[in-house]
Amino acid sequence: MGTETPNDIDRVAIAEHAQRMAEQSALRRVRKALDGMAETEGAKRQTLRYVLIACAVLAVLAIWLSWELVFGVRDVPKPALKVPDTLQRKP
């Protein structure tokens, strides 16, 4: 380990500083990318939640309408059929 001249010490300090700045810049980019991914994932989850709620509401409505169509029409009066007393013959 010989004696280093001040010029070499400055170069080493500058190189270390540049290395630190590059690492910090890379970390900021990674953090920004991760934040963007987390934000996108949160938006997807919220959209999925709304879609599932809408599907559940539509399913309940479909079941209710089907139930009304099958079992709710029972109270509609049927028209009375007229049955003739005698049959008419064709000549």
PDB file as gemmi writes it, atoms N, CA and C in Angstrom:
CRYST1    1.000    1.000    1.000  90.00  90.00  90.00 P 1                      
ATOM      1  N   MET A   1       0.831  -1.168   0.000  1.00  0.00           N  
ATOM      2  CA  MET A   1       0.000   0.000   0.000  1.00  0.00           C  
ATOM      3  C   MET A   1       0.876   1.232   0.000  1.00  0.00           C  
ATOM      4  N   GLY A   2       1.316   1.674  -0.951  1.00  0.00           N  
ATOM      5  CA  GLY A   2       2.208   2.818  -0.990  1.00  0.00           C  
ATOM      6  C   GLY A   2       1.481   4.094  -0.664  1.00  0.00           C  
ATOM      7  N   THR A   3       2.228   5.115  -0.694  1.00  0.00           N  
ATOM      8  CA  THR A   3       1.613   6.413  -0.442  1.00  0.00           C  
ATOM      9  C   THR A   3       0.896   6.867  -1.698  1.00  0.00           C  
ATOM     10  N   GLU A   4      -0.297   7.346  -1.477  1.00  0.00           N  
ATOM     11  CA  GLU A   4      -1.081   7.815  -2.605  1.00  0.00           C  
ATOM     12  C   GLU A   4      -0.939   9.317  -2.720  1.00  0.00           C  
ATOM     13  N   THR A   5      -0.849   9.776  -3.890  1.00  0.00           N  
ATOM     14  CA  THR A   5      -0.746  11.208  -4.111  1.00  0.00           C  
ATOM     15  C   THR A   5      -2.137  11.818  -3.991  1.00  0.00           C  
ATOM     16  N   PRO A   6      -2.223  13.072  -3.711  1.00  0.00           N  
ATOM     17  CA  PRO A   6      -3.523  13.728  -3.582  1.00  0.00           C  
ATOM     18  C   PRO A   6      -4.360  13.581  -4.845  1.00  0.00           C  
ATOM     19  N   ASN A   7      -3.752  13.523  -5.983  1.00  0.00           N  
ATOM     20  CA  ASN A   7      -4.483  13.372  -7.228  1.00  0.00           C  
ATOM     21  C   ASN A   7      -5.199  12.024  -7.254  1.00  0.00           C  
ATOM     22  N   ASP A   8      -4.524  10.964  -6.791  1.00  0.00           N  
ATOM     23  CA  ASP A   8      -5.138   9.643  -6.746  1.00  0.00           C  
ATOM     24  C   ASP A   8      -6.282   9.596  -5.735  1.00  0.00           C  
ATOM     25  N   ILE A   9      -6.109  10.267  -4.597  1.00  0.00           N  
ATOM     26  CA  ILE A   9      -7.153  10.302  -3.572  1.00  0.00           C  
ATOM     27  C   ILE A   9      -8.392  10.991  -4.130  1.00  0.00           C  
ATOM     28  N   ASP A  10      -8.205  12.074  -4.855  1.00  0.00           N  
ATOM     29  CA  ASP A  10      -9.339  12.774  -5.465  1.00  0.00           C  
ATOM     30  C   ASP A  10     -10.050  11.875  -6.474  1.00  0.00           C  
ATOM     31  N   ARG A  11      -9.276  11.156  -7.268  1.00  0.00           N  
ATOM     32  CA  ARG A  11      -9.888  10.253  -8.254  1.00  0.00           C  
ATOM     33  C   ARG A  11     -10.696   9.162  -7.564  1.00  0.00           C  
ATOM     34  N   VAL A  12     -10.149   8.605  -6.484  1.00  0.00           N  
ATOM     35  CA  VAL A  12     -10.860   7.561  -5.746  1.00  0.00           C  
ATOM     36  C   VAL A  12     -12.139   8.125  -5.137  1.00  0.00           C  
ATOM     37  N   ALA A  13     -12.081   9.311  -4.555  1.00  0.00           N  
ATOM     38  CA  ALA A  13     -13.254   9.945  -3.960  1.00  0.00           C  
ATOM     39  C   ALA A  13     -14.308  10.233  -5.026  1.00  0.00           C  
ATOM     40  N   ILE A  14     -13.865  10.722  -6.166  1.00  0.00           N  
ATOM     41  CA  ILE A  14     -14.798  11.009  -7.263  1.00  0.00           C  
ATOM     42  C   ILE A  14     -15.432   9.713  -7.763  1.00  0.00           C  
ATOM     43  N   ALA A  15     -14.641   8.655  -7.881  1.00  0.00           N  
ATOM     44  CA  ALA A  15     -15.170   7.370  -8.351  1.00  0.00           C  
ATOM     45  C   ALA A  15     -16.170   6.804  -7.344  1.00  0.00           C  
ATOM     46  N   GLU A  16     -15.858   6.920  -6.044  1.00  0.00           N  
ATOM     47  CA  GLU A  16     -16.782   6.428  -5.014  1.00  0.00           C  
ATOM     48  C   GLU A  16     -18.075   7.232  -5.024  1.00  0.00           C  
ATOM     49  N   HIS A  17     -17.934   8.556  -5.180  1.00  0.00           N  
ATOM     50  CA  HIS A  17     -19.118   9.406  -5.239  1.00  0.00           C  
ATOM     51  C   HIS A  17     -19.977   9.064  -6.465  1.00  0.00           C  
ATOM     52  N   ALA A  18     -19.342   8.868  -7.590  1.00  0.00           N  
ATOM     53  CA  ALA A  18     -20.068   8.502  -8.814  1.00  0.00           C  
ATOM     54  C   ALA A  18     -20.763   7.154  -8.635  1.00  0.00           C  
ATOM     55  N   GLN A  19     -20.072   6.217  -7.975  1.00  0.00           N  
ATOM     56  CA  GLN A  19     -20.672   4.898  -7.723  1.00  0.00           C  
ATOM     57  C   GLN A  19     -21.901   5.039  -6.829  1.00  0.00           C  
ATOM     58  N   ARG A  20     -21.797   5.847  -5.761  1.00  0.00           N  
ATOM     59  CA  ARG A  20     -22.925   6.059  -4.864  1.00  0.00           C  
ATOM     60  C   ARG A  20     -24.087   6.710  -5.602  1.00  0.00           C  
ATOM     61  N   MET A  21     -23.799   7.692  -6.417  1.00  0.00           N  
ATOM     62  CA  MET A  21     -24.857   8.374  -7.172  1.00  0.00           C  
ATOM     63  C   MET A  21     -25.538   7.414  -8.152  1.00  0.00           C  
ATOM     64  N   ALA A  22     -24.767   6.570  -8.800  1.00  0.00           N  
ATOM     65  CA  ALA A  22     -25.339   5.596  -9.730  1.00  0.00           C  
ATOM     66  C   ALA A  22     -26.220   4.603  -8.974  1.00  0.00           C  
ATOM     67  N   GLU A  23     -25.768   4.151  -7.794  1.00  0.00           N  
ATOM     68  CA  GLU A  23     -26.568   3.211  -6.997  1.00  0.00           C  
ATOM     69  C   GLU A  23     -27.862   3.868  -6.524  1.00  0.00           C  
ATOM     70  N   GLN A  24     -27.766   5.106  -6.056  1.00  0.00           N  
ATOM     71  CA  GLN A  24     -28.970   5.807  -5.601  1.00  0.00           C  
ATOM     72  C   GLN A  24     -29.939   6.030  -6.749  1.00  0.00           C  
ATOM     73  N   SER A  25     -29.426   6.367  -7.904  1.00  0.00           N  
ATOM     74  CA  SER A  25     -30.280   6.556  -9.077  1.00  0.00           C  
ATOM     75  C   SER A  25     -30.965   5.252  -9.465  1.00  0.00           C  
ATOM     76  N   ALA A  26     -30.214   4.160  -9.425  1.00  0.00           N  
ATOM     77  CA  ALA A  26     -30.800   2.859  -9.752  1.00  0.00           C  
ATOM     78  C   ALA A  26     -31.865   2.484  -8.731  1.00  0.00           C  
ATOM     79  N   LEU A  27     -31.595   2.743  -7.453  1.00  0.00           N  
ATOM     80  CA  LEU A  27     -32.583   2.440  -6.417  1.00  0.00           C  
ATOM     81  C   LEU A  27     -33.849   3.276  -6.590  1.00  0.00           C  
ATOM     82  N   ARG A  28     -33.685   4.554  -6.960  1.00  0.00           N  
ATOM     83  CA  ARG A  28     -34.868   5.393  -7.196  1.00  0.00           C  
ATOM     84  C   ARG A  28     -35.697   4.865  -8.358  1.00  0.00           C  
ATOM     85  N   ARG A  29     -35.022   4.433  -9.435  1.00  0.00           N  
ATOM     86  CA  ARG A  29     -35.752   3.878 -10.580  1.00  0.00           C  
ATOM     87  C   ARG A  29     -36.492   2.608 -10.200  1.00  0.00           C  
ATOM     88  N   VAL A  30     -35.826   1.748  -9.427  1.00  0.00           N  
ATOM     89  CA  VAL A  30     -36.467   0.500  -9.006  1.00  0.00           C  
ATOM     90  C   VAL A  30     -37.650   0.803  -8.103  1.00  0.00           C  
ATOM     91  N   ARG A  31     -37.478   1.732  -7.169  1.00  0.00           N  
ATOM     92  CA  ARG A  31     -38.577   2.095  -6.273  1.00  0.00           C  
ATOM     93  C   ARG A  31     -39.746   2.680  -7.053  1.00  0.00           C  
ATOM     94  N   LYS A  32     -39.446   3.526  -8.041  1.00  0.00           N  
ATOM     95  CA  LYS A  32     -40.504   4.115  -8.871  1.00  0.00           C  
ATOM     96  C   LYS A  32     -41.239   3.022  -9.648  1.00  0.00           C  
ATOM     97  N   ALA A  33     -40.484   2.068 -10.183  1.00  0.00           N  
ATOM     98  CA  ALA A  33     -41.111   0.966 -10.923  1.00  0.00           C  
ATOM     99  C   ALA A  33     -41.979   0.114  -9.995  1.00  0.00           C  
ATOM    100  N   LEU A  34     -41.484  -0.167  -8.806  1.00  0.00           N  
ATOM    101  CA  LEU A  34     -42.260  -0.965  -7.852  1.00  0.00           C  
ATOM    102  C   LEU A  34     -43.515  -0.231  -7.393  1.00  0.00           C  
ATOM    103  N   ASP A  35     -43.405   1.076  -7.181  1.00  0.00           N  
ATOM    104  CA  ASP A  35     -44.580   1.861  -6.812  1.00  0.00           C  
ATOM    105  C   ASP A  35     -45.621   1.844  -7.935  1.00  0.00           C  
ATOM    106  N   GLY A  36     -45.150   1.952  -9.166  1.00  0.00           N  
ATOM    107  CA  GLY A  36     -46.073   1.887 -10.308  1.00  0.00           C  
ATOM    108  C   GLY A  36     -46.748   0.532 -10.415  1.00  0.00           C  
ATOM    109  N   MET A  37     -45.977  -0.533 -10.176  1.00  0.00           N  
ATOM    110  CA  MET A  37     -46.560  -1.874 -10.224  1.00  0.00           C  
ATOM    111  C   MET A  37     -47.582  -2.057  -9.109  1.00  0.00           C  
ATOM    112  N   ALA A  38     -47.282  -1.560  -7.919  1.00  0.00           N  
ATOM    113  CA  ALA A  38     -48.221  -1.673  -6.800  1.00  0.00           C  
ATOM    114  C   ALA A  38     -49.490  -0.876  -7.083  1.00  0.00           C  
ATOM    115  N   GLU A  39     -49.345   0.292  -7.681  1.00  0.00           N  
ATOM    116  CA  GLU A  39     -50.504   1.110  -8.016  1.00  0.00           C  
ATOM    117  C   GLU A  39     -51.372   0.407  -9.067  1.00  0.00           C  
ATOM    118  N   THR A  40     -50.734  -0.172 -10.063  1.00  0.00           N  
ATOM    119  CA  THR A  40     -51.467  -0.889 -11.105  1.00  0.00           C  
ATOM    120  C   THR A  40     -52.190  -2.096 -10.523  1.00  0.00           C  
ATOM    121  N   GLU A  41     -51.510  -2.815  -9.636  1.00  0.00           N  
ATOM    122  CA  GLU A  41     -52.132  -3.990  -9.015  1.00  0.00           C  
ATOM    123  C   GLU A  41     -53.324  -3.585  -8.158  1.00  0.00           C  
ATOM    124  N   GLY A  42     -53.208  -2.488  -7.445  1.00  0.00           N  
ATOM    125  CA  GLY A  42     -54.326  -1.990  -6.639  1.00  0.00           C  
ATOM    126  C   GLY A  42     -55.515  -1.614  -7.506  1.00  0.00           C  
ATOM    127  N   ALA A  43     -55.243  -0.976  -8.634  1.00  0.00           N  
ATOM    128  CA  ALA A  43     -56.325  -0.598  -9.552  1.00  0.00           C  
ATOM    129  C   ALA A  43     -56.994  -1.843 -10.129  1.00  0.00           C  
ATOM    130  N   LYS A  44     -56.194  -2.874 -10.438  1.00  0.00           N  
ATOM    131  CA  LYS A  44     -56.769  -4.121 -10.962  1.00  0.00           C  
ATOM    132  C   LYS A  44     -57.642  -4.796  -9.923  1.00  0.00           C  
ATOM    133  N   ARG A  45     -57.193  -4.795  -8.678  1.00  0.00           N  
ATOM    134  CA  ARG A  45     -57.989  -5.405  -7.602  1.00  0.00           C  
ATOM    135  C   ARG A  45     -59.305  -4.675  -7.418  1.00  0.00           C  
ATOM    136  N   GLN A  46     -59.269  -3.345  -7.464  1.00  0.00           N  
ATOM    137  CA  GLN A  46     -60.495  -2.576  -7.294  1.00  0.00           C  
ATOM    138  C   GLN A  46     -61.447  -2.824  -8.462  1.00  0.00           C  
ATOM    139  N   THR A  47     -60.917  -2.880  -9.672  1.00  0.00           N  
ATOM    140  CA  THR A  47     -61.762  -3.171 -10.832  1.00  0.00           C  
ATOM    141  C   THR A  47     -62.377  -4.560 -10.719  1.00  0.00           C  
ATOM    142  N   LEU A  48     -61.576  -5.535 -10.304  1.00  0.00           N  
ATOM    143  CA  LEU A  48     -62.089  -6.896 -10.130  1.00  0.00           C  
ATOM    144  C   LEU A  48     -63.189  -6.923  -9.075  1.00  0.00           C  
ATOM    145  N   ARG A  49     -63.007  -6.167  -8.001  1.00  0.00           N  
ATOM    146  CA  ARG A  49     -64.020  -6.109  -6.946  1.00  0.00           C  
ATOM    147  C   ARG A  49     -65.334  -5.571  -7.501  1.00  0.00           C  
ATOM    148  N   TYR A  50     -65.263  -4.484  -8.297  1.00  0.00           N  
ATOM    149  CA  TYR A  50     -66.482  -3.913  -8.874  1.00  0.00           C  
ATOM    150  C   TYR A  50     -67.142  -4.880  -9.851  1.00  0.00           C  
ATOM    151  N   VAL A  51     -66.348  -5.575 -10.632  1.00  0.00           N  
ATOM    152  CA  VAL A  51     -66.903  -6.543 -11.588  1.00  0.00           C  
ATOM    153  C   VAL A  51     -67.597  -7.685 -10.840  1.00  0.00           C  
ATOM    154  N   LEU A  52     -66.988  -8.178  -9.780  1.00  0.00           N  
ATOM    155  CA  LEU A  52     -67.602  -9.256  -9.009  1.00  0.00           C  
ATOM    156  C   LEU A  52     -68.894  -8.796  -8.339  1.00  0.00           C  
ATOM    157  N   ILE A  53     -68.919  -7.579  -7.837  1.00  0.00           N  
ATOM    158  CA  ILE A  53     -70.146  -7.050  -7.229  1.00  0.00           C  
ATOM    159  C   ILE A  53     -71.237  -6.931  -8.286  1.00  0.00           C  
ATOM    160  N   ALA A  54     -70.882  -6.425  -9.464  1.00  0.00           N  
ATOM    161  CA  ALA A  54     -71.876  -6.298 -10.539  1.00  0.00           C  
ATOM    162  C   ALA A  54     -72.396  -7.666 -10.961  1.00  0.00           C  
ATOM    163  N   CYS A  55     -71.516  -8.668 -11.056  1.00  0.00           N  
ATOM    164  CA  CYS A  55     -71.951 -10.021 -11.409  1.00  0.00           C  
ATOM    165  C   CYS A  55     -72.876 -10.599 -10.349  1.00  0.00           C  
ATOM    166  N   ALA A  56     -72.575 -10.352  -9.087  1.00  0.00           N  
ATOM    167  CA  ALA A  56     -73.426 -10.851  -8.010  1.00  0.00           C  
ATOM    168  C   ALA A  56     -74.804 -10.205  -8.068  1.00  0.00           C  
ATOM    169  N   VAL A  57     -74.854  -8.902  -8.316  1.00  0.00           N  
ATOM    170  CA  VAL A  57     -76.145  -8.209  -8.413  1.00  0.00           C  
ATOM    171  C   VAL A  57     -76.936  -8.743  -9.607  1.00  0.00           C  
ATOM    172  N   LEU A  58     -76.264  -8.923 -10.743  1.00  0.00           N  
ATOM    173  CA  LEU A  58     -76.964  -9.458 -11.923  1.00  0.00           C  
ATOM    174  C   LEU A  58     -77.457 -10.879 -11.689  1.00  0.00           C  
ATOM    175  N   ALA A  59     -76.676 -11.689 -10.980  1.00  0.00           N  
ATOM    176  CA  ALA A  59     -77.098 -13.058 -10.683  1.00  0.00           C  
ATOM    177  C   ALA A  59     -78.334 -13.050  -9.791  1.00  0.00           C  
ATOM    178  N   VAL A  60     -78.353 -12.193  -8.783  1.00  0.00           N  
ATOM    179  CA  VAL A  60     -79.520 -12.107  -7.898  1.00  0.00           C  
ATOM    180  C   VAL A  60     -80.746 -11.655  -8.686  1.00  0.00           C  
ATOM    181  N   LEU A  61     -80.573 -10.666  -9.548  1.00  0.00           N  
ATOM    182  CA  LEU A  61     -81.697 -10.210 -10.371  1.00  0.00           C  
ATOM    183  C   LEU A  61     -82.194 -11.310 -11.309  1.00  0.00           C  
ATOM    184  N   ALA A  62     -81.295 -12.050 -11.909  1.00  0.00           N  
ATOM    185  CA  ALA A  62     -81.689 -13.136 -12.807  1.00  0.00           C  
ATOM    186  C   ALA A  62     -82.447 -14.226 -12.052  1.00  0.00           C  
ATOM    187  N   ILE A  63     -81.975 -14.553 -10.868  1.00  0.00           N  
ATOM    188  CA  ILE A  63     -82.668 -15.569 -10.060  1.00  0.00           C  
ATOM    189  C   ILE A  63     -84.052 -15.062  -9.669  1.00  0.00           C  
ATOM    190  N   TRP A  64     -84.132 -13.813  -9.249  1.00  0.00           N  
ATOM    191  CA  TRP A  64     -85.427 -13.257  -8.846  1.00  0.00           C  
ATOM    192  C   TRP A  64     -86.407 -13.225 -10.028  1.00  0.00           C  
ATOM    193  N   LEU A  65     -85.939 -12.790 -11.206  1.00  0.00           N  
ATOM    194  CA  LEU A  65     -86.821 -12.750 -12.377  1.00  0.00           C  
ATOM    195  C   LEU A  65     -87.251 -14.154 -12.794  1.00  0.00           C  
ATOM    196  N   SER A  66     -86.331 -15.106 -12.742  1.00  0.00           N  
ATOM    197  CA  SER A  66     -86.688 -16.480 -13.081  1.00  0.00           C  
ATOM    198  C   SER A  66     -87.725 -17.018 -12.104  1.00  0.00           C  
ATOM    199  N   TRP A  67     -87.542 -16.726 -10.840  1.00  0.00           N  
ATOM    200  CA  TRP A  67     -88.485 -17.177  -9.822  1.00  0.00           C  
ATOM    201  C   TRP A  67     -89.866 -16.582 -10.081  1.00  0.00           C  
ATOM    202  N   GLU A  68     -89.904 -15.302 -10.413  1.00  0.00           N  
ATOM    203  CA  GLU A  68     -91.183 -14.654 -10.701  1.00  0.00           C  
ATOM    204  C   GLU A  68     -91.829 -15.238 -11.956  1.00  0.00           C  
ATOM    205  N   LEU A  69     -91.035 -15.545 -12.957  1.00  0.00           N  
ATOM    206  CA  LEU A  69     -91.605 -16.113 -14.176  1.00  0.00           C  
ATOM    207  C   LEU A  69     -92.176 -17.504 -13.930  1.00  0.00           C  
ATOM    208  N   VAL A  70     -91.506 -18.293 -13.115  1.00  0.00           N  
ATOM    209  CA  VAL A  70     -91.938 -19.670 -12.896  1.00  0.00           C  
ATOM    210  C   VAL A  70     -93.048 -19.745 -11.856  1.00  0.00           C  
ATOM    211  N   PHE A  71     -92.882 -19.093 -10.739  1.00  0.00           N  
ATOM    212  CA  PHE A  71     -93.818 -19.260  -9.633  1.00  0.00           C  
ATOM    213  C   PHE A  71     -94.712 -18.049  -9.391  1.00  0.00           C  
ATOM    214  N   GLY A  72     -94.449 -16.919  -9.972  1.00  0.00           N  
ATOM    215  CA  GLY A  72     -95.205 -15.717  -9.691  1.00  0.00           C  
ATOM    216  C   GLY A  72     -96.426 -15.529 -10.563  1.00  0.00           C  
ATOM    217  N   VAL A  73     -96.612 -16.318 -11.587  1.00  0.00           N  
ATOM    218  CA  VAL A  73     -97.710 -16.139 -12.531  1.00  0.00           C  
ATOM    219  C   VAL A  73     -98.924 -16.967 -12.123  1.00  0.00           C  
ATOM    220  N   ARG A  74     -98.882 -17.625 -11.012  1.00  0.00           N  
ATOM    221  CA  ARG A  74     -99.967 -18.523 -10.587  1.00  0.00           C  
ATOM    222  C   ARG A  74    -101.279 -17.780 -10.319  1.00  0.00           C  
ATOM    223  N   ASP A  75    -101.248 -16.537  -9.914  1.00  0.00           N  
ATOM    224  CA  ASP A  75    -102.473 -15.836  -9.549  1.00  0.00           C  
ATOM    225  C   ASP A  75    -103.172 -15.164 -10.737  1.00  0.00           C  
ATOM    226  N   VAL A  76    -102.707 -15.346 -11.948  1.00  0.00           N  
ATOM    227  CA  VAL A  76    -103.349 -14.780 -13.126  1.00  0.00           C  
ATOM    228  C   VAL A  76    -104.548 -15.660 -13.474  1.00  0.00           C  
ATOM    229  N   PRO A  77    -105.722 -15.069 -13.579  1.00  0.00           N  
ATOM    230  CA  PRO A  77    -106.911 -15.882 -13.889  1.00  0.00           C  
ATOM    231  C   PRO A  77    -106.862 -16.400 -15.324  1.00  0.00           C  
ATOM    232  N   LYS A  78    -107.270 -17.651 -15.470  1.00  0.00           N  
ATOM    233  CA  LYS A  78    -107.314 -18.252 -16.800  1.00  0.00           C  
ATOM    234  C   LYS A  78    -108.675 -17.946 -17.426  1.00  0.00           C  
ATOM    235  N   PRO A  79    -108.699 -17.675 -18.720  1.00  0.00           N  
ATOM    236  CA  PRO A  79    -109.995 -17.393 -19.366  1.00  0.00           C  
ATOM    237  C   PRO A  79    -110.854 -18.661 -19.388  1.00  0.00           C  
ATOM    238  N   ALA A  80    -112.145 -18.460 -19.178  1.00  0.00           N  
ATOM    239  CA  ALA A  80    -113.074 -19.600 -19.169  1.00  0.00           C  
ATOM    240  C   ALA A  80    -113.304 -20.081 -20.606  1.00  0.00           C  
ATOM    241  N   LEU A  81    -113.325 -21.385 -20.785  1.00  0.00           N  
ATOM    242  CA  LEU A  81    -113.584 -21.976 -22.097  1.00  0.00           C  
ATOM    243  C   LEU A  81    -115.074 -22.245 -22.234  1.00  0.00           C  
ATOM    244  N   LYS A  82    -115.625 -21.898 -23.385  1.00  0.00           N  
ATOM    245  CA  LYS A  82    -117.041 -22.171 -23.636  1.00  0.00           C  
ATOM    246  C   LYS A  82    -117.145 -23.501 -24.362  1.00  0.00           C  
ATOM    247  N   VAL A  83    -117.836 -24.401 -23.776  1.00  0.00           N  
ATOM    248  CA  VAL A  83    -118.052 -25.702 -24.391  1.00  0.00           C  
ATOM    249  C   VAL A  83    -119.501 -25.738 -24.883  1.00  0.00           C  
ATOM    250  N   PRO A  84    -119.698 -25.934 -26.190  1.00  0.00           N  
ATOM    251  CA  PRO A  84    -121.082 -25.957 -26.686  1.00  0.00           C  
ATOM    252  C   PRO A  84    -121.813 -27.219 -26.217  1.00  0.00           C  
ATOM    253  N   ASP A  85    -123.111 -27.047 -26.037  1.00  0.00           N  
ATOM    254  CA  ASP A  85    -123.923 -28.189 -25.602  1.00  0.00           C  
ATOM    255  C   ASP A  85    -124.047 -29.218 -26.719  1.00  0.00           C  
ATOM    256  N   THR A  86    -124.195 -28.757 -27.921  1.00  0.00           N  
ATOM    257  CA  THR A  86    -124.319 -29.680 -29.052  1.00  0.00           C  
ATOM    258  C   THR A  86    -123.308 -29.305 -30.121  1.00  0.00           C  
ATOM    259  N   LEU A  87    -122.951 -30.273 -30.902  1.00  0.00           N  
ATOM    260  CA  LEU A  87    -122.010 -30.026 -31.989  1.00  0.00           C  
ATOM    261  C   LEU A  87    -122.791 -29.723 -33.248  1.00  0.00           C  
ATOM    262  N   GLN A  88    -122.321 -28.798 -34.002  1.00  0.00           N  
ATOM    263  CA  GLN A  88    -122.975 -28.469 -35.253  1.00  0.00           C  
ATOM    264  C   GLN A  88    -122.366 -29.343 -36.345  1.00  0.00           C  
ATOM    265  N   ARG A  89    -123.237 -29.874 -37.168  1.00  0.00           N  
ATOM    266  CA  ARG A  89    -122.752 -30.707 -38.260  1.00  0.00           C  
ATOM    267  C   ARG A  89    -122.642 -29.878 -39.521  1.00  0.00           C  
ATOM    268  N   LYS A  90    -121.643 -30.214 -40.294  1.00  0.00           N  
ATOM    269  CA  LYS A  90    -121.466 -29.513 -41.565  1.00  0.00           C  
ATOM    270  C   LYS A  90    -122.264 -30.212 -42.633  1.00  0.00           C  
ATOM    271  N   PRO A  91    -122.958 -29.527 -43.512  1.00  0.00           N  
ATOM    272  CA  PRO A  91    -123.760 -30.177 -44.562  1.00  0.00           C  
ATOM    273  C   PRO A  91    -122.943 -30.764 -45.660  1.00  0.00           C  
TER     274      PRO A  91                                                      
END                                                                             
